[in-house]
Amino acid sequence: MSNDEPLLTDMRHAPGWYSILSEPAPAKRLKDDQVADWVVVGAGVTGLATARRLGELAPDARVMLIDDYRVGYGASARNAGFIIDTPHLTEELTDEENRCHSRLVLAGTEQLESLVQKHGIDCEWSRKGHLTAVVDPKREENLRSTVRMLEATNEDYEWYNRDAIARTTGTNHYHAAVLTPRSIMINPAAMCRGLGETMPENVEVFEESPVHRVEPGSPVRIECAEGTVTAKNVLLTTNAFITKLGFLKGGVFPLIGCGSLTRPLTDGEQAAMGGEDEWGITGVTTVRRTQTNRILIRHGTYYTDDFRLTDNGRRNVAALHQESLTRRFPMLRNVEFDRTWAGVFCMTMNWASHFGRVEPGVFVALGYCGVGLPRGTVSGTLLAEYAMGGENDLIRDVQAVSNPKRLPPQPFLGLGIRARLAWYRWKSRTEL
């Protein structure tokens, strides 16, 4: 969102999910000086849900949704494509906080499923569940910890031994796994594009329109690359990029996650691989076999102040992903990745999100710590309701898991994050 950001979406850095979609219609860019009733900045899943709900609640209002790039190109499409309705529960939270998370992700999942079905969005939607797996037998206790949290929140699960995993995936690389059966797998770029194309009539979507500045007040003024907007309220759903606009600099920080997607497997490669025709595994390394017969690998988390992965870093990540693929499926050693990409996710100090008003006329919803598809969707819907004066049980849930601790200043923050990531990589080195 800085002045040197390109206006055109750069396909060289597009996520694999986006690159396999058909060419979209030309982008509508925000130009000249305009006035709106409501403005939403950021067209990921949170912003899409926020704008949709504003349009539904205020059908006579002018609602504008603005994004730097094309819908489906940004962070919400740079993940592994899981909608996990049993979130990454953590022992750092209380059981009641984990229950709040569970209620929120269930509501977000139901909302997404309803919209995909209602509008016939073709996004490889699949209720196959997903496996949380470990490679090293010494890490089985980590999996048992997951089971304890699932049981504490009354979540369904099934334990898989090595043979059961092999029957599903075609590899005996894993020691054990836990299946959570309600998880959904999708192409996230296709889902986001479909959501953007099916907005209420009073919601205008502006793409390739970088926002450079937001001035709080009455009205709020939003400066874009080629125009401005004034509105009574602006709702920021910009992930960690919110710090580029001058908000929450002491409240959130970016991490970069990296993914790769192969070309489609040939019939011979599919036969040699065996296993079921679609599945997904999360863990230190995330692996999926998709409906389009591609393999996704997601591994590697990095911290950088400028939100970017260098070209050399991208090459190193691709080589790491190729090694991960070959370790699991030696019969696919000649299968190359079509695309390797990086995506920014928004982290906080204590797994708590940001939700609510931060300045006069400025509201935010962000900070889902890497599990954002259902959480972002429900939080966007709730932010719209909250900004319009609404109250309900889910708003109270999202408020209960918000208000993160303040971050330490630089350079201590960067040093601490890099040290923690290095420790985690060493500790989980056997899971590649």
C-alpha positions in Angstrom: 0.0 0.0 0.0 3.0 2.3 -0.4 3.4 4.8 -3.3 5.7 2.4 -5.1 3.2 -0.5 -5.2 2.3 -1.5 -8.8 -1.2 -0.8 -9.9 -1.5 -3.9 -12.0 -1.7 -7.4 -10.4 1.6 -9.0 -10.9 1.0 -12.6 -12.1 4.7 -13.5 -11.5 3.8 -13.5 -7.8 0.3 -14.9 -8.0 -0.6 -17.8 -5.7 -1.0 -21.1 -7.5 -4.7 -21.2 -6.7 -5.2 -17.9 -8.6 -3.0 -18.7 -11.5 -5.1 -21.7 -12.5 -8.3 -19.7 -12.7 -9.7 -18.2 -15.9 -8.9 -14.6 -16.7 -11.2 -12.2 -14.8 -13.2 -9.4 -16.3 -11.3 -6.0 -16.4 -10.8 -4.4 -13.0 -12.9 -1.4 -11.9 -10.5 1.1 -10.3 -11.4 3.8 -7.9 -10.8 7.2 -9.6 -11.6 10.9 -8.8 -13.2 12.2 -5.6 -16.1 10.2 -4.4 -18.5 10.0 -1.5 -19.8 6.8 0.1 -21.9 5.8 3.2 -19.5 2.9 4.1 -16.0 2.0 2.9 -14.3 -1.4 3.5 -10.6 -1.6 2.8 -9.3 -5.1 2.0 -11.1 -7.6 -0.1 -10.0 -10.9 1.6 -12.6 -13.1 3.3 -13.0 -10.6 6.1 -13.6 -7.6 3.8 -15.9 -9.6 1.5 -18.0 -10.6 4.5 -18.0 -7.1 5.9 -19.1 -5.5 2.7 -21.8 -8.1 2.0 -23.3 -7.6 5.5 -23.3 -3.8 5.2 -25.0 -4.1 1.9 -27.7 -6.4 3.4 -28.3 -4.3 6.5 -28.3 -1.0 4.6 -29.7 -1.7 1.1 -30.1 2.0 0.3 -26.5 2.9 1.3 -23.5 3.2 -1.0 -21.0 0.6 0.1 -17.5 0.5 -1.4 -15.0 -2.4 -1.1 -11.5 -1.4 -2.1 -8.4 -3.6 -2.6 -4.9 -3.1 -3.9 -5.1 -6.1 -6.3 -7.7 -8.4 -7.8 -10.1 -10.3 -5.5 -8.6 -13.7 -4.9 -5.0 -12.6 -5.4 -4.2 -11.5 -1.8 -3.6 -13.2 1.5 -6.9 -15.0 1.7 -5.9 -17.0 -1.4 -2.3 -17.7 -0.4 -3.1 -20.4 2.2 -3.5 -24.2 1.9 -7.2 -24.0 1.2 -8.6 -25.5 4.4 -11.7 -24.4 6.2 -11.2 -26.0 9.6 -14.1 -25.8 11.9 -12.1 -27.2 14.7 -9.5 -24.4 14.9 -5.9 -24.7 15.8 -6.8 -24.9 19.5 -4.0 -24.0 21.8 -3.2 -24.8 25.4 -2.2 -21.2 25.8 -5.9 -20.4 25.8 -8.5 -21.4 28.4 -11.1 -24.0 27.5 -13.8 -21.2 27.4 -11.6 -19.2 25.0 -11.2 -22.3 22.8 -15.0 -22.8 22.9 -15.4 -19.1 21.8 -13.1 -19.9 18.8 -15.0 -23.0 18.0 -18.4 -21.2 18.0 -17.0 -18.5 15.7 -15.4 -20.9 13.2 -18.5 -23.0 13.1 -20.6 -19.9 12.3 -18.1 -18.7 9.7 -18.0 -22.2 8.0 -21.8 -22.3 7.9 -21.9 -18.9 6.3 -19.4 -19.8 3.7 -21.1 -23.0 2.8 -24.4 -21.3 2.5 -23.0 -18.6 0.1 -21.1 -21.2 -2.0 -24.3 -23.2 -2.4 -26.6 -20.3 -2.9 -24.5 -18.7 -5.7 -23.1 -21.9 -7.2 -19.5 -20.9 -6.6 -17.2 -23.4 -8.3 -14.3 -23.6 -5.8 -13.5 -27.3 -5.4 -15.6 -27.4 -2.2 -15.1 -30.7 -0.5 -16.2 -32.0 2.9 -13.5 -34.6 3.2 -12.2 -33.7 6.6 -8.5 -33.3 7.2 -5.6 -35.0 9.0 -3.3 -33.4 11.6 -0.2 -35.6 11.4 3.2 -36.2 12.9 6.2 -37.9 11.2 8.4 -38.4 14.2 7.1 -40.9 16.8 8.6 -38.7 19.5 6.1 -36.0 18.5 3.1 -38.2 19.2 2.5 -36.4 22.5 1.9 -33.2 20.5 -0.9 -35.1 18.7 -2.2 -36.4 22.1 -2.3 -32.8 23.2 -4.5 -31.9 20.2 -6.8 -34.8 21.2 -7.2 -33.5 24.7 -8.2 -30.1 23.5 -10.7 -31.6 21.0 -12.2 -33.7 23.8 -12.4 -30.6 26.1 -14.4 -28.8 23.5 -16.5 -31.8 22.5 -15.1 -32.0 19.0 -15.3 -35.2 16.8 -12.1 -36.9 15.8 -10.7 -40.2 14.7 -7.2 -41.5 15.5 -5.2 -42.8 12.4 -2.2 -45.1 12.7 0.5 -45.4 10.0 -1.4 -47.9 7.9 -4.6 -45.9 7.9 -2.7 -42.8 6.8 -1.0 -44.8 4.0 -4.4 -46.1 2.7 -5.6 -42.5 2.5 -2.6 -40.8 1.1 -0.4 -43.4 -0.6 2.6 -42.7 1.7 3.9 -44.4 4.9 5.9 -41.3 5.7 3.7 -40.4 8.7 3.6 -42.0 12.2 0.1 -41.0 13.3 -2.7 -38.5 12.7 -6.0 -37.3 13.9 -8.9 -36.9 11.5 -11.3 -34.0 12.1 -14.1 -35.0 9.8 -16.0 -31.8 9.2 -13.1 -29.8 7.7 -13.5 -28.5 4.2 -11.0 -28.2 1.4 -11.3 -25.6 -1.3 -9.6 -23.5 -3.9 -9.5 -20.3 -1.9 -8.9 -17.9 -4.8 -11.9 -19.3 -6.7 -14.0 -19.0 -3.5 -13.0 -15.4 -3.0 -13.6 -14.4 -6.6 -17.0 -16.0 -6.5 -17.9 -14.1 -3.3 -16.7 -10.9 -4.9 -18.8 -11.4 -7.9 -22.0 -12.1 -6.0 -22.2 -9.0 -3.8 -25.5 -7.1 -3.0 -26.4 -4.6 -5.7 -25.4 -1.6 -3.6 -21.9 -2.9 -2.9 -19.3 -1.6 -5.4 -16.0 -3.5 -5.7 -12.9 -1.5 -6.7 -9.8 -3.5 -7.5 -6.2 -2.5 -8.3 -6.8 0.6 -6.2 -4.1 0.9 -3.6 -5.1 2.8 -0.4 -2.2 5.1 0.7 -3.8 6.9 3.6 -6.8 6.8 5.9 -7.6 10.0 7.9 -9.9 9.4 10.9 -12.6 11.9 11.6 -16.0 12.9 10.6 -16.0 12.2 7.7 -13.2 9.7 7.2 -11.0 10.4 4.2 -9.5 7.6 2.2 -6.7 8.4 -0.3 -6.2 5.9 -3.1 -3.7 5.8 -6.0 -6.1 7.5 -8.4 -8.8 9.1 -6.3 -10.3 9.7 -2.9 -13.4 8.7 -0.9 -15.0 10.4 2.1 -17.4 8.4 4.2 -18.8 8.4 7.7 -17.1 5.1 8.6 -14.3 3.0 7.2 -13.8 -0.7 8.1 -10.3 -1.9 7.8 -9.9 -5.6 7.0 -6.3 -5.4 5.7 -4.5 -8.1 7.6 -1.1 -7.1 8.9 -0.9 -4.4 6.2 -2.9 -2.2 8.5 0.4 -1.1 10.0 1.3 0.4 6.6 -1.7 2.7 7.1 -0.4 3.8 10.5 -2.8 1.8 12.7 -2.0 -0.9 15.3 1.7 -0.7 14.9 2.2 -2.0 18.4 -0.5 -4.6 18.1 0.2 -6.9 15.1 3.1 -8.2 13.1 3.4 -10.1 9.8 4.6 -13.6 9.2 5.1 -15.0 5.7 4.0 -18.5 4.9 5.0 -20.2 1.6 3.2 -22.7 -0.6 3.9 -24.5 -3.9 1.4 -26.3 -6.3 2.5 -28.9 -8.8 1.3 -29.4 -12.4 -1.6 -31.9 -12.7 -0.4 -35.5 -12.2 -0.5 -37.8 -15.1 -2.6 -41.0 -15.0 0.5 -43.0 -14.5 1.7 -40.8 -11.6 -1.7 -41.1 -10.0 -1.6 -44.9 -10.3 1.9 -45.1 -8.9 1.0 -42.8 -6.0 -2.1 -44.7 -4.9 -4.3 -43.6 -2.0 -7.5 -41.7 -2.2 -8.1 -39.1 -4.9 -8.4 -36.2 -2.5 -7.1 -35.5 1.0 -5.3 -32.9 3.2 -2.8 -33.1 6.0 -1.7 -30.3 8.3 1.3 -30.3 10.5 4.7 -28.7 10.3 4.4 -29.4 6.6 1.0 -29.1 5.0 0.2 -31.4 2.1 -2.9 -31.7 -0.1 -4.0 -33.7 -3.1 -6.5 -31.6 -4.9 -9.6 -32.3 -7.0 -7.5 -31.2 -10.0 -4.9 -33.9 -9.3 -2.2 -31.5 -8.1 -0.1 -31.7 -5.0 0.2 -28.7 -2.7 3.1 -28.3 -0.2 3.1 -25.6 2.4 6.2 -25.3 4.6 8.3 -22.5 5.8 7.4 -19.5 8.0 9.5 -16.3 7.9 9.5 -12.8 9.4 10.4 -9.8 7.4 9.8 -6.1 8.0 8.9 -5.3 4.4 6.3 -8.1 4.0 8.1 -9.6 1.1 10.0 -12.8 0.2 13.1 -12.2 -2.0 13.5 -14.0 -5.3 16.4 -16.0 -3.7 14.2 -16.9 -0.8 11.5 -18.1 -3.2 14.0 -20.4 -4.9 15.1 -21.8 -1.6 11.5 -22.4 -0.6 10.8 -24.2 -3.9 13.8 -26.5 -3.3 12.6 -27.2 0.2 9.1 -28.0 -1.0 10.6 -30.3 -3.7 12.5 -32.2 -1.0 9.3 -32.5 1.1 7.4 -33.9 -1.9 10.1 -36.4 -2.8 10.4 -37.7 0.8 6.7 -38.5 0.9 6.3 -39.7 -2.6 9.5 -40.8 -4.2 7.5 -42.0 -7.2 6.8 -38.3 -7.9 10.4 -37.2 -7.9 10.0 -35.9 -11.5 6.9 -33.8 -10.7 7.8 -30.1 -10.6 5.9 -27.2 -9.1 4.1 -24.9 -11.4 4.1 -22.1 -8.9 5.7 -21.1 -5.5 4.4 -18.2 -3.6 4.4 -16.3 -0.3 1.5 -15.0 1.7 1.3 -12.7 4.7 -0.7 -13.6 7.8 -1.4 -11.4 10.7 -0.1 -12.4 14.2 -0.6 -11.0 17.6 1.2 -11.4 20.9 -1.2 -13.8 22.6 -3.4 -15.4 19.9 -6.0 -12.7 20.4 -7.6 -10.8 17.4 -8.3 -7.1 17.0 -12.0 -6.2 16.7 -13.9 -3.0 17.1 -13.4 0.8 16.8 -9.8 2.1 17.0 -10.3 5.7 15.9 -13.3 8.0 15.3 -15.0 6.4 12.2 -12.4 3.6 11.9 -13.2 0.0 12.7 -11.0 -3.1 12.4 -11.3 -6.9 12.3 -8.0 -8.8 11.9 -5.4 -10.9 13.6 -6.5 -14.6 13.2 -2.9 -16.0 13.6 -3.0 -18.1 10.5 -6.5 -19.6 10.7 -8.5 -16.9 9.0 -11.0 -18.3 6.4 -13.9 -19.1 8.8 -12.7 -16.7 11.5 -12.3 -13.9 9.1 -15.6 -14.5 7.5 -17.6 -14.5 10.7 -15.6 -11.6 12.1 -16.3 -9.5 9.0 -20.0 -10.1 9.3 -19.9 -9.2 13.0 -17.8 -6.1 12.4 -20.5 -4.8 10.1 -23.2 -5.5 12.6 -21.2 -4.0 15.4 -20.4 -0.8 13.5 -24.1 -0.4 12.9 -24.9 -0.7 16.6 -25.7 -4.4 16.8 -25.2 -6.8 19.7 -25.5 -10.6 19.9 -23.8 -13.6 21.4 -21.3 -14.0 18.6 -20.2 -10.4 18.9 -19.6 -11.1 22.6 -17.6 -14.2 21.6 -15.4 -12.2 19.2 -14.9 -9.5 21.8 -13.9 -12.1 24.4 -11.0 -13.3 22.2 -9.8 -9.9 21.1 -7.6 -7.2 22.7 -4.1 -8.6 22.2 -1.2 -7.7 24.4 1.0 -4.8 23.2 4.1 -5.9 21.2 7.7 -5.0 22.4 9.4 -2.3 20.3 11.9 -2.9 17.5 14.5 -4.2 17.4 13.5 -6.5 20.2 10.3 -7.6 18.4 12.2 -8.7 15.3 15.0 -10.4 17.3 12.4 -12.3 19.4 10.3 -13.4 16.4 13.3 -14.7 14.5 14.7 -16.5 17.5 11.4 -18.1 18.1 11.1 -19.2 14.5 14.6 -20.6 14.5 13.8 -22.6 17.7 10.6 -23.9 16.2 12.4 -25.0 13.0 15.1 -26.8 15.0 12.5 -28.5 17.2 10.4 -29.7 14.3 13.3 -30.5 11.9 12.2 -34.1 11.7 8.8 -33.2 10.3 10.0 -32.0 6.8 
